[in-house]
Amino acid sequence: MSKRGLLACGAAVMLAVSLLTGCAGTCPDLRGSWILVSDGEHRFPAGATPGPGDIVKLVTDDAFATTGRAAGKFDGGAGTWSCRDGVYTECVRVHSNEALMGEKIEFSCRVEGDLWHHAADFVAKGRRYVIDEVWRRLGRQPCDTAPPDAATP
């Protein structure tokens, strides 16, 4: 077999393995910065850059963190995540709601353009949680971009 034939065969085998193991195209790239625009009940007036009261989610290769203010108090958490076959899973390591700490939460997940939809229905420490959120991807902002409602000197 020629060198070109071997390379083509190798590429075909790699593609087949990826498809069979669920690694090819099963989840969108979620890495980046996101701002909450809807939680199922409420829509948030999220601007182009985060401002006071906004809830943001940062997603790296294998970790996530959310932070913001809900009902006038700090709300947030962090942990690790994975995604496979359209299921986004968070393993919550720390959270402002102690009932969620240590929980493994599986969300249905899809991205449409710059919007990430995820939903979950689960029980943690005897309480039922129904989460139906829409997040919008934030673009990169230069450091000198003023936050909304910032006082100008």
Secondary structure, DSSP 8 states (H G I E B T S, - for coil): --HHHHHHHHHHHHHHHHHHHT-SSSS----EEEEEEE-SS-B----SS--TT--EEEE-SSEEEEEEEETTEEEEEEEEEEEETTEEEEEEEEESSGGGTT-EEEEEEEEETTEEEEEEEEEETTEEEEEEEEEEE-----TT---TT----
